[in-house]
Amino acid sequence: MIRGLLVLAGLLLAGTLPARAAEPVPAVIYAVGQKFDRSFNEAAYTGAGRFSEATGIPHLEYEPNNPAQFGQAVEALVRRGATDIVCIGFYYATSLAEVAPRHPGIRFTLVDSVVDLPNVQSVVFREHEGSFLTGVVAALASRTGRIGFVGAIDIPLIRKFIAGYEQGARHVRPEVEVTVNFVGATPAAFNDPIRGGEIARSQFERGVDVVFAGAGSSNFGVFQQAVDADRLAIGVDSDQGWLHPDHILTSMLKRVDLAVEQAFRAALDGTWRPGIRELGLAEGGVDYVYGDQNRALVGDEARAAAEAARADIVAGRIAVDDGAP
């Protein structure tokens, strides 16, 4: 017995027994805006919280006031021991490309854009697939045959939403008219509900009766205008229907929560890898909301049409264009 313990001690001292891998220290850098935005950031918060609750591993957080604080955020989290940092927002891509090489031992996950580095995983979504389904629902809910889209800024990411929305609408109603406007020209447009509301009101005055709001916190202004004008709106990223149950037709779900949770889980399991991960309908990365709260607004016809479209997209019978030039 004593001899066995001595042998074991000798092996431990010699370092010949495999050491248990250290637990990751996960962290989130949120997009600029409110953490509890009932949308993009809150979905990230939910995913991180779900991981921590399931594993008992706490996570760190940083809320920048503007995109220029990204480098400061990374350094602060690294000082606190972060090993895995999920960055929420396309506009961090340039900064991450500069910062990540200075921290080769940190695993970075960027949500919504691509950085090609050996310690960066880029998670992108096929937003056009989920938006196709919302387009189906919007077109069939419209009484005027005119639907709208209010985006934050005119960038390829937002164009993916628009492209899918228009294709889905015209898939079931070829003659439908789609009006598109943008809140602004900088990332600040994601946080301007007053301007978002003004644009929505203008669309409603021109006969639009369903507006898809893809503009971050600016959505709140769009939703309020839908209430005031007794029209319908469509939320984005998270289920936003509970904000105005009688006027939010559905929401296009973008599972940022899933992206965050899976990144942390992969770090814990040892399966995290750099490169691009793409999430669409088949992977459960995008969807639209349908349930008790909005069942009557959507209706049976639109539900059946959206589910048929889902099956065709997943099977490859419908190819949804992403709006890229």
C-alpha atoms as one frame of an Amber mdcrd trajectory, in Angstrom:
protein
   0.000   0.000   0.000   2.754   2.402   1.044   4.844   1.405  -1.969   1.883
   2.127  -4.284   1.394   5.578  -2.805   5.068   6.346  -3.243   4.938   5.291
  -6.880   1.861   7.472  -7.460   3.580  10.413  -5.789   6.623   9.896  -7.949
   4.524   9.861 -11.101   2.766  13.039 -10.082   6.068  14.775  -9.415   7.425
  13.572 -12.734   4.397  14.972 -14.513   3.613  11.678 -16.237  -0.074  11.631
 -15.268  -2.382  13.692 -17.496  -3.430  16.965 -15.871  -7.105  17.942 -15.778
  -7.799  20.719 -18.258  -8.457  24.062 -16.627 -12.016  25.321 -16.835 -12.512
  28.181 -19.255 -13.230  31.676 -18.029 -15.898  32.845 -20.497 -16.693  36.473
 -21.211 -19.025  38.547 -23.388 -18.389  41.929 -24.975 -21.839  43.263 -25.803
 -22.810  45.366 -28.772 -23.055  49.072 -28.086 -26.434  49.858 -26.553 -28.480
  48.375 -23.755 -27.666  44.917 -22.457 -31.361  44.353 -21.808 -32.455  45.528
 -25.248 -35.094  42.772 -25.657 -33.168  41.855 -28.792 -29.582  41.147 -29.863
 -27.688  41.859 -26.639 -30.292  40.302 -24.416 -30.139  37.129 -26.473 -26.376
  37.012 -25.891 -26.952  37.584 -22.180 -29.476  34.736 -22.132 -27.086  32.318
 -23.830 -24.227  33.164 -21.479 -26.517  32.860 -18.460 -27.813  29.496 -19.629
 -24.256  28.181 -19.913 -23.320  29.454 -16.448 -26.463  28.002 -14.877 -25.909
  24.593 -16.484 -22.199  24.335 -15.669 -21.747  26.446 -12.559 -19.030  28.413
 -14.369 -19.563  32.179 -14.026 -18.995  34.461 -16.993 -17.558  37.955 -17.260
 -19.157  40.863 -19.118 -18.214  44.211 -20.636 -20.604  46.834 -22.008 -18.779
  49.358 -24.260 -20.247  52.813 -24.726 -18.955  52.969 -28.308 -17.157  50.607
 -30.721 -13.819  52.362 -30.113 -13.758  50.865 -26.604 -13.376  47.330 -27.935
  -9.627  47.106 -27.329 -10.093  48.465 -23.824 -12.792  45.861 -23.213 -10.556
  42.994 -24.317  -7.647  44.143 -22.148  -9.912  44.530 -19.121 -11.340  41.028
 -19.524  -7.926  39.468 -20.091  -6.680  41.064 -16.868  -9.624  39.443 -15.103
  -8.556  36.040 -16.423 -10.848  35.562 -19.435  -9.881  32.671 -21.690 -12.849
  32.796 -24.079 -14.351  36.070 -25.284 -17.500  36.278 -27.394 -17.802  39.600
 -29.244 -21.325  40.678 -30.182 -21.555  42.840 -33.282 -20.262  43.110 -36.833
 -18.555  46.449 -36.199 -15.974  44.818 -33.909 -14.420  42.924 -36.823 -11.725
  45.456 -37.714 -10.696  45.984 -34.095 -10.685  42.248 -33.392  -8.392  41.651
 -36.369  -5.900  44.011 -34.699  -6.340  42.849 -31.106  -6.587  39.040 -31.449
  -2.956  38.503 -32.602  -1.765  40.197 -29.397  -3.563  37.518 -27.367  -2.893
  34.220 -29.186  -3.910  32.203 -26.139  -7.411  33.687 -26.004 -10.219  32.054
 -27.969 -12.336  34.793 -29.556 -15.780  34.195 -31.060 -17.174  36.984 -33.230
 -20.910  37.063 -33.852 -22.161  38.566 -37.122 -18.938  39.045 -39.073 -15.816
  37.185 -40.183 -12.216  37.532 -39.048  -9.775  34.970 -40.433  -7.270  34.358
 -37.646  -6.129  31.155 -35.888  -7.721  32.147 -32.566 -11.001  33.511 -33.917
 -14.248  31.678 -34.619 -16.726  33.646 -36.719 -20.432  32.880 -36.279 -22.680
  34.142 -39.052 -26.342  33.507 -39.716 -28.422  32.895 -42.815 -30.766  35.708
 -41.841 -32.278  35.626 -45.316 -33.765  32.186 -44.597 -35.571  33.282 -41.439
 -36.595  36.539 -43.090 -38.107  34.570 -45.986 -40.586  33.062 -43.519 -41.458
  36.455 -42.046 -42.005  37.739 -45.574 -44.501  34.939 -46.183 -46.369  35.822
 -43.002 -46.263  39.582 -43.668 -47.566  39.326 -47.219 -50.492  37.137 -46.223
 -51.352  39.372 -43.252 -51.317  42.587 -45.299 -54.674  43.998 -46.330 -53.239
  46.727 -48.560 -50.676  44.608 -50.403 -47.962  46.980 -49.174 -45.408  45.914
 -46.595 -42.309  47.676 -45.302 -38.861  47.183 -43.831 -37.073  49.623 -41.516
 -33.375  48.808 -41.239 -30.747  50.496 -39.103 -28.108  51.083 -41.801 -27.543
  49.987 -45.385 -24.922  47.262 -45.045 -24.661  43.703 -46.421 -25.839  42.219
 -43.118 -29.112  44.177 -43.186 -29.488  43.505 -46.906 -29.681  39.792 -46.076
 -32.808  40.459 -44.012 -34.319  42.569 -46.791 -33.545  40.056 -49.524 -35.151
  37.144 -47.682 -38.151  39.231 -46.623 -38.891  40.358 -50.179 -38.436  36.859
 -51.627 -40.716  35.293 -49.024 -43.411  37.916 -49.557 -43.386  37.511 -53.339
 -43.266  33.733 -53.042 -46.866  33.775 -51.804 -48.039  37.125 -53.213 -46.094
  38.134 -56.338 -47.747  41.538 -56.677 -46.906  42.723 -53.131 -45.086  46.062
 -52.811 -42.131  46.295 -50.433 -40.916  49.679 -49.115 -37.421  49.847 -47.572
 -35.931  52.695 -45.525 -32.957  53.074 -43.183 -32.634  54.883 -39.868 -29.131
  56.274 -40.459 -25.639  55.739 -41.802 -23.627  54.852 -38.670 -23.960  52.240
 -35.901 -25.758  54.912 -33.846 -28.791  54.132 -36.022 -29.313  50.964 -33.999
 -30.146  53.130 -30.985 -32.458  55.853 -32.331 -36.087  54.894 -31.609 -37.333
  58.419 -32.371 -35.998  58.311 -35.920 -37.135  54.688 -36.286 -40.649  55.758
 -35.349 -40.630  58.654 -37.810 -39.707  56.328 -40.664 -42.368  53.794 -39.707
 -45.006  56.527 -39.517 -44.032  57.682 -43.009 -44.426  54.157 -44.345 -47.818
  53.727 -42.690 -48.972  57.030 -44.172 -48.075  55.681 -47.618 -50.311  52.628
 -47.214 -47.922  50.102 -45.696 -49.677  48.058 -43.042 -46.965  45.581 -41.950
 -43.407  46.724 -41.138 -40.453  44.450 -40.408 -38.180  46.310 -37.970 -34.506
  45.326 -38.222 -32.939  48.199 -36.351 -31.897  47.186 -32.841 -33.300  49.485
 -30.156 -34.696  51.736 -32.885 -37.344  49.026 -33.218 -39.098  50.421 -30.165
 -40.091  53.530 -32.121 -41.357  51.395 -35.000 -43.466  49.312 -32.632 -45.011
  52.360 -30.993 -45.983  53.764 -34.368 -47.620  50.439 -35.249 -49.704  50.731
 -32.090 -50.606  54.364 -32.748 -51.578  53.675 -36.370 -53.239  50.338 -35.573
 -50.903  48.537 -37.975 -48.660  45.494 -37.580 -44.919  45.237 -36.956 -42.419
  42.383 -37.027 -39.667  42.122 -34.427 -36.157  40.813 -34.837 -33.482  38.683
 -33.129 -35.604  37.770 -30.069 -39.332  37.280 -29.530 -40.512  40.884 -29.195
 -44.211  40.127 -29.411 -44.822  40.527 -25.705 -44.018  44.251 -25.997 -47.246
  44.903 -27.927 -49.090  41.584 -28.302 -51.898  42.978 -30.464 -49.604  44.694
 -32.965 -46.477  42.563 -33.354 -47.301  39.958 -35.946 -44.215  37.808 -35.358
 -40.463  38.145 -34.846 -37.579  36.825 -36.905 -35.513  34.865 -34.419 -31.759
  35.053 -34.716 -30.347  32.666 -32.140 -27.492  34.724 -30.776 -28.153  32.963
 -27.480 -27.378  29.647 -29.153 -24.169  31.010 -30.705 -22.893  32.267 -27.332
 -23.853  29.158 -25.397 -22.323  26.831 -27.997 -19.069  28.799 -28.097 -18.638
  28.503 -24.335 -19.706  24.874 -24.337 -17.166  24.058 -27.060 -14.419  25.709
 -25.010 -15.374  23.585 -22.008 -15.583  20.375 -24.056 -12.364  21.016 -25.935
 -14.167  21.144 -29.299 -13.814  24.880 -30.016 -12.229  25.503 -33.403 -11.405
  28.659 -35.366 -13.066  29.336 -38.701 -16.597  30.097 -39.836 -19.770  28.634
 -38.349 -22.959  29.365 -40.270 -26.392  28.936 -38.703 -29.613  28.837 -40.704
 -32.994  27.127 -40.590 -31.519  23.622 -40.717 -29.272  24.315 -37.717 -31.985
  26.046 -35.699 -30.081  29.306 -35.932 -32.961  31.348 -37.380 -36.732  31.020
 -37.220 -39.937  32.989 -36.811 -42.216  33.194 -33.783 -45.495  31.341 -33.761
 -47.372  30.445 -30.593 -50.364  31.147 -28.427 -49.585  34.868 -28.251 -49.679
  35.536 -32.002 -51.570  32.546 -33.376 -54.640  34.634 -34.238 -52.595  37.389
 -35.894 -50.666  34.951 -38.107 -53.611  32.737 -39.023 -53.758  29.200 -40.364
 -53.064  30.053 -44.012 -49.860  31.948 -43.276 -48.716  29.325 -40.792 -49.153
  26.548 -43.349 -47.410  28.558 -46.074 -44.467  29.432 -43.811 -44.015  25.829
 -42.707 -44.132  24.610 -46.303 -41.497  27.194 -47.208 -39.336  26.101 -44.266
 -39.403  22.490 -45.438 -38.526  23.503 -48.989 -35.628  25.714 -47.879 -34.135
  23.059 -45.618 -34.513  20.451 -48.357 -32.899  22.714 -50.933 -36.000  23.053
 -53.080 -36.032  26.809 -52.450 -32.722  28.655 -52.672 -32.941  31.961 -50.817
 -30.715  34.683 -52.242 -28.762  36.593 -49.597 -28.861  39.915 -51.417 -25.121
  40.045 -52.072 -24.227  42.089 -55.182
